Amino acid sequence: MVSARSGESEDVTVIHLAVGWDAGQLKVGSFARSERMVKWNEALRIEAELGAGARFAGRDALPDGVAMATARE
């Protein structure tokens, strides 16, 4: 897992490292702050550029037996 530090700037290097290292997981925080949004937007731009070559593991990133939190209705 590649993770950004809290209080970080809008630098997107961590996103490029996560993609380049094929990290599988990325942790940059919620969409509440601009420095986090910049990182998520860069990840989406890279995904769009990769097209069909991009992959999103989703639930497959979790080991068997680990529950994934779901939104409540």
N, CA, C and O atoms as a GROMACS GRO file, in nm:
protein
  292
    1MET      N    1   0.085  -0.117   0.000
    1MET     CA    2   0.000   0.000   0.000
    1MET      C    3   0.090   0.123   0.000
    1MET      O    4   0.187   0.132   0.074
    2VAL      N    5   0.054   0.217  -0.084
    2VAL     CA    6   0.122   0.346  -0.086
    2VAL      C    7   0.029   0.445  -0.019
    2VAL      O    8  -0.091   0.448  -0.049
    3SER      N    9   0.083   0.526   0.071
    3SER     CA   10   0.000   0.616   0.150
    3SER      C   11   0.059   0.756   0.152
    3SER      O   12   0.180   0.773   0.166
    4ALA      N   13  -0.028   0.856   0.138
    4ALA     CA   14   0.014   0.996   0.153
    4ALA      C   15   0.012   1.033   0.300
    4ALA      O   16  -0.058   0.969   0.380
    5ARG      N   17   0.085   1.133   0.336
    5ARG     CA   18   0.087   1.180   0.475
    5ARG      C   19  -0.016   1.291   0.492
    5ARG      O   20  -0.038   1.371   0.401
    6SER      N   21  -0.078   1.297   0.610
    6SER     CA   22  -0.174   1.404   0.637
    6SER      C   23  -0.099   1.537   0.642
    6SER      O   24   0.016   1.543   0.685
    7GLY      N   25  -0.166   1.643   0.600
    7GLY     CA   26  -0.103   1.774   0.597
    7GLY      C   27  -0.010   1.793   0.479
    7GLY      O   28   0.068   1.888   0.476
    8GLU      N   29  -0.017   1.704   0.383
    8GLU     CA   30   0.070   1.708   0.267
    8GLU      C   31   0.025   1.815   0.169
    8GLU      O   32  -0.086   1.868   0.181
    9SER      N   33   0.109   1.847   0.073
    9SER     CA   34   0.076   1.945  -0.030
    9SER      C   35  -0.005   1.879  -0.142
    9SER      O   36  -0.048   1.764  -0.131
   10GLU      N   37  -0.025   1.955  -0.249
   10GLU     CA   38  -0.100   1.903  -0.364
   10GLU      C   39  -0.010   1.828  -0.463
   10GLU      O   40  -0.050   1.805  -0.577
   11ASP      N   41   0.109   1.792  -0.422
   11ASP     CA   42   0.201   1.715  -0.505
   11ASP      C   43   0.143   1.576  -0.532
   11ASP      O   44   0.096   1.510  -0.439
   12VAL      N   45   0.147   1.532  -0.656
   12VAL     CA   46   0.085   1.404  -0.695
   12VAL      C   47   0.186   1.291  -0.714
   12VAL      O   48   0.152   1.186  -0.769
   13THR      N   49   0.308   1.311  -0.669
   13THR     CA   50   0.412   1.209  -0.685
   13THR      C   51   0.369   1.074  -0.628
   13THR      O   52   0.397   0.970  -0.688
   14VAL      N   53   0.302   1.075  -0.514
   14VAL     CA   54   0.259   0.950  -0.450
   14VAL      C   55   0.168   0.868  -0.543
   14VAL      O   56   0.172   0.745  -0.540
   15ILE      N   57   0.089   0.934  -0.624
   15ILE     CA   58   0.000   0.864  -0.718
   15ILE      C   59   0.084   0.796  -0.826
   15ILE      O   60   0.060   0.679  -0.860
   16HIS      N   61   0.180   0.867  -0.880
   16HIS     CA   62   0.266   0.810  -0.985
   16HIS      C   63   0.348   0.694  -0.931
   16HIS      O   64   0.370   0.595  -1.001
   17LEU      N   65   0.394   0.705  -0.807
   17LEU     CA   66   0.468   0.594  -0.745
   17LEU      C   67   0.378   0.472  -0.729
   17LEU      O   68   0.421   0.360  -0.758
   18ALA      N   69   0.255   0.492  -0.684
   18ALA     CA   70   0.162   0.380  -0.664
   18ALA      C   71   0.135   0.308  -0.796
   18ALA      O   72   0.131   0.185  -0.799
   19VAL      N   73   0.116   0.384  -0.903
   19VAL     CA   74   0.091   0.323  -1.034
   19VAL      C   75   0.218   0.255  -1.087
   19VAL      O   76   0.212   0.142  -1.134
   20GLY      N   77   0.330   0.324  -1.078
   20GLY     CA   78   0.456   0.270  -1.129
   20GLY      C   79   0.501   0.145  -1.056
   20GLY      O   80   0.558   0.054  -1.116
   21TRP      N   81   0.476   0.140  -0.927
   21TRP     CA   82   0.514   0.024  -0.845
   21TRP      C   83   0.407  -0.084  -0.848
   21TRP      O   84   0.426  -0.190  -0.788
   22ASP      N   85   0.295  -0.060  -0.917
   22ASP     CA   86   0.182  -0.154  -0.920
   22ASP      C   87   0.144  -0.193  -0.776
   22ASP      O   88   0.131  -0.311  -0.742
   23ALA      N   89   0.127  -0.089  -0.693
   23ALA     CA   90   0.106  -0.108  -0.549
   23ALA      C   91  -0.020  -0.187  -0.515
   23ALA      O   92  -0.022  -0.259  -0.416
   24GLY      N   93  -0.123  -0.175  -0.594
   24GLY     CA   94  -0.246  -0.249  -0.564
   24GLY      C   95  -0.339  -0.176  -0.469
   24GLY      O   96  -0.461  -0.193  -0.477
   25GLN      N   97  -0.283  -0.095  -0.379
   25GLN     CA   98  -0.366  -0.017  -0.287
   25GLN      C   99  -0.306   0.122  -0.273
   25GLN      O  100  -0.184   0.141  -0.279
   26LEU      N  101  -0.395   0.219  -0.253
   26LEU     CA  102  -0.355   0.358  -0.239
   26LEU      C  103  -0.436   0.420  -0.128
   26LEU      O  104  -0.558   0.400  -0.121
   27LYS      N  105  -0.372   0.495  -0.041
   27LYS     CA  106  -0.443   0.561   0.069
   27LYS      C  107  -0.406   0.709   0.068
   27LYS      O  108  -0.293   0.745   0.101
   28VAL      N  109  -0.500   0.793   0.030
   28VAL     CA  110  -0.476   0.937   0.032
   28VAL      C  111  -0.583   1.013   0.109
   28VAL      O  112  -0.575   1.135   0.119
   29GLY      N  113  -0.682   0.945   0.161
   29GLY     CA  114  -0.785   1.012   0.241
   29GLY      C  115  -0.912   1.039   0.163
   29GLY      O  116  -0.924   1.008   0.045
   30SER      N  117  -1.007   1.097   0.234
   30SER     CA  118  -1.139   1.125   0.176
   30SER      C  119  -1.133   1.245   0.083
   30SER      O  120  -1.028   1.306   0.065
   31PHE      N  121  -1.246   1.278   0.026
   31PHE     CA  122  -1.255   1.389  -0.069
   31PHE      C  123  -1.276   1.524  -0.001
   31PHE      O  124  -1.319   1.619  -0.066
   32ALA      N  125  -1.246   1.535   0.127
   32ALA     CA  126  -1.279   1.654   0.205
   32ALA      C  127  -1.182   1.771   0.184
   32ALA      O  128  -1.221   1.885   0.209
   33ARG      N  129  -1.062   1.748   0.140
   33ARG     CA  130  -0.962   1.854   0.132
   33ARG      C  131  -0.902   1.861  -0.007
   33ARG      O  132  -0.891   1.760  -0.076
   34SER      N  133  -0.862   1.982  -0.048
   34SER     CA  134  -0.814   2.002  -0.185
   34SER      C  135  -0.690   1.919  -0.217
   34SER      O  136  -0.678   1.868  -0.328
   35GLU      N  137  -0.597   1.904  -0.122
   35GLU     CA  138  -0.476   1.826  -0.152
   35GLU      C  139  -0.507   1.680  -0.176
   35GLU      O  140  -0.434   1.611  -0.247
   36ARG      N  141  -0.615   1.631  -0.118
   36ARG     CA  142  -0.658   1.493  -0.143
   36ARG      C  143  -0.730   1.482  -0.277
   36ARG      O  144  -0.709   1.386  -0.351
   37MET      N  145  -0.813   1.580  -0.307
   37MET     CA  146  -0.885   1.579  -0.435
   37MET      C  147  -0.788   1.582  -0.552
   37MET      O  148  -0.809   1.514  -0.653
   38VAL      N  149  -0.682   1.660  -0.540
   38VAL     CA  150  -0.581   1.667  -0.646
   38VAL      C  151  -0.523   1.529  -0.672
   38VAL      O  152  -0.503   1.490  -0.788
   39LYS      N  153  -0.496   1.455  -0.566
   39LYS     CA  154  -0.439   1.320  -0.581
   39LYS      C  155  -0.539   1.224  -0.645
   39LYS      O  156  -0.503   1.149  -0.736
   40TRP      N  157  -0.664   1.227  -0.599
   40TRP     CA  158  -0.766   1.139  -0.658
   40TRP      C  159  -0.788   1.174  -0.806
   40TRP      O  160  -0.802   1.086  -0.889
   41ASN      N  161  -0.792   1.303  -0.837
   41ASN     CA  162  -0.810   1.344  -0.976
   41ASN      C  163  -0.695   1.296  -1.064
   41ASN      O  164  -0.717   1.254  -1.178
   42GLU      N  165  -0.573   1.301  -1.012
   42GLU     CA  166  -0.458   1.251  -1.089
   42GLU      C  167  -0.470   1.101  -1.112
   42GLU      O  168  -0.439   1.052  -1.220
   43ALA      N  169  -0.516   1.028  -1.011
   43ALA     CA  170  -0.536   0.884  -1.027
   43ALA      C  171  -0.640   0.856  -1.135
   43ALA      O  172  -0.624   0.764  -1.215
   44LEU      N  173  -0.746   0.935  -1.138
   44LEU     CA  174  -0.849   0.918  -1.241
   44LEU      C  175  -0.796   0.953  -1.379
   44LEU      O  176  -0.830   0.886  -1.477
   45ARG      N  177  -0.712   1.057  -1.389
   45ARG     CA  178  -0.653   1.092  -1.519
   45ARG      C  179  -0.563   0.979  -1.570
   45ARG      O  180  -0.565   0.946  -1.688
   46ILE      N  181  -0.486   0.920  -1.480
   46ILE     CA  182  -0.398   0.809  -1.520
   46ILE      C  183  -0.483   0.690  -1.564
   46ILE      O  184  -0.451   0.624  -1.663
   47GLU      N  185  -0.590   0.662  -1.491
   47GLU     CA  186  -0.679   0.552  -1.528
   47GLU      C  187  -0.737   0.575  -1.667
   47GLU      O  188  -0.743   0.482  -1.748
   48ALA      N  189  -0.780   0.698  -1.695
   48ALA     CA  190  -0.838   0.729  -1.826
   48ALA      C  191  -0.733   0.712  -1.936
   48ALA      O  192  -0.764   0.663  -2.045
   49GLU      N  193  -0.610   0.753  -1.909
   49GLU     CA  194  -0.504   0.740  -2.009
   49GLU      C  195  -0.468   0.595  -2.035
   49GLU      O  196  -0.438   0.557  -2.149
   50LEU      N  197  -0.470   0.512  -1.931
   50LEU     CA  198  -0.438   0.370  -1.948
   50LEU      C  199  -0.550   0.294  -2.020
   50LEU      O  200  -0.525   0.191  -2.082
   51GLY      N  201  -0.672   0.345  -2.011
   51GLY     CA  202  -0.785   0.281  -2.077
   51GLY      C  203  -0.805   0.139  -2.029
   51GLY      O  204  -0.812   0.114  -1.909
   52ALA      N  205  -0.815   0.045  -2.123
   52ALA     CA  206  -0.840  -0.095  -2.089
   52ALA      C  207  -0.723  -0.157  -2.013
   52ALA      O  208  -0.739  -0.261  -1.949
   53GLY      N  209  -0.606  -0.095  -2.019
   53GLY     CA  210  -0.491  -0.145  -1.947
   53GLY      C  211  -0.495  -0.117  -1.797
   53GLY      O  212  -0.418  -0.174  -1.720
   54ALA      N  213  -0.587  -0.029  -1.756
   54ALA     CA  214  -0.602   0.003  -1.613
   54ALA      C  215  -0.677  -0.110  -1.544
   54ALA      O  216  -0.759  -0.178  -1.606
   55ARG      N  217  -0.649  -0.128  -1.415
   55ARG     CA  218  -0.724  -0.230  -1.341
   55ARG      C  219  -0.763  -0.174  -1.206
   55ARG      O  220  -0.688  -0.099  -1.143
   56PHE      N  221  -0.880  -0.213  -1.162
   56PHE     CA  222  -0.930  -0.176  -1.029
   56PHE      C  223  -0.963  -0.306  -0.958
   56PHE      O  224  -1.053  -0.378  -1.000
   57ALA      N  225  -0.891  -0.336  -0.852
   57ALA     CA  226  -0.909  -0.464  -0.784
   57ALA      C  227  -1.041  -0.473  -0.709
   57ALA      O  228  -1.099  -0.581  -0.698
   58GLY      N  229  -1.090  -0.361  -0.656
   58GLY     CA  230  -1.214  -0.364  -0.581
   58GLY      C  231  -1.210  -0.465  -0.468
   58GLY      O  232  -1.112  -0.469  -0.392
   59ARG      N  233  -1.312  -0.545  -0.455
   59ARG     CA  234  -1.319  -0.645  -0.349
   59ARG      C  235  -1.209  -0.750  -0.359
   59ARG      O  236  -1.172  -0.811  -0.259
   60ASP      N  237  -1.158  -0.772  -0.479
   60ASP     CA  238  -1.052  -0.873  -0.497
   60ASP      C  239  -0.922  -0.834  -0.427
   60ASP      O  240  -0.834  -0.918  -0.410
   61ALA      N  241  -0.909  -0.707  -0.386
   61ALA     CA  242  -0.789  -0.663  -0.316
   61ALA      C  243  -0.786  -0.713  -0.172
   61ALA      O  244  -0.680  -0.715  -0.109
   62LEU      N  245  -0.902  -0.755  -0.120
   62LEU     CA  246  -0.910  -0.802   0.018
   62LEU      C  247  -0.892  -0.953   0.024
   62LEU      O  248  -0.941  -1.025  -0.062
   63PRO      N  249  -0.821  -1.001   0.127
   63PRO     CA  250  -0.807  -1.146   0.143
   63PRO      C  251  -0.943  -1.211   0.173
   63PRO      O  252  -1.034  -1.144   0.222
   64ASP      N  253  -0.956  -1.338   0.144
   64ASP     CA  254  -1.080  -1.410   0.174
   64ASP      C  255  -1.110  -1.398   0.323
   64ASP      O  256  -1.021  -1.406   0.407
   65GLY      N  257  -1.237  -1.377   0.354
   65GLY     CA  258  -1.279  -1.370   0.493
   65GLY      C  259  -1.278  -1.230   0.552
   65GLY      O  260  -1.323  -1.211   0.664
   66VAL      N  261  -1.227  -1.131   0.478
   66VAL     CA  262  -1.226  -0.993   0.528
   66VAL      C  263  -1.351  -0.923   0.477
   66VAL      O  264  -1.374  -0.918   0.356
   67ALA      N  265  -1.429  -0.871   0.567
   67ALA     CA  266  -1.553  -0.803   0.529
   67ALA      C  267  -1.521  -0.662   0.480
   67ALA      O  268  -1.432  -0.596   0.532
   68MET      N  269  -1.595  -0.619   0.380
   68MET     CA  270  -1.579  -0.484   0.327
   68MET      C  271  -1.696  -0.400   0.376
   68MET      O  272  -1.811  -0.443   0.365
   69ALA      N  273  -1.668  -0.282   0.428
   69ALA     CA  274  -1.775  -0.194   0.475
   69ALA      C  275  -1.860  -0.151   0.357
   69ALA      O  276  -1.808  -0.123   0.249
   70THR      N  277  -1.990  -0.147   0.377
   70THR     CA  278  -2.081  -0.103   0.272
   70THR      C  279  -2.162   0.015   0.322
   70THR      O  280  -2.181   0.033   0.442
   71ALA      N  281  -2.209   0.096   0.228
   71ALA     CA  282  -2.290   0.212   0.264
   71ALA      C  283  -2.425   0.166   0.318
   71ALA      O  284  -2.484   0.070   0.269
   72ARG      N  285  -2.472   0.237   0.417
   72ARG     CA  286  -2.604   0.205   0.473
   72ARG      C  287  -2.710   0.281   0.396
   72ARG      O  288  -2.690   0.395   0.355
   73GLU      N  289  -2.822   0.216   0.378
   73GLU     CA  290  -2.931   0.280   0.303
   73GLU      C  291  -3.016   0.360   0.395
   73GLU      O  292  -3.114   0.422   0.351
   0.00000   0.00000   0.00000
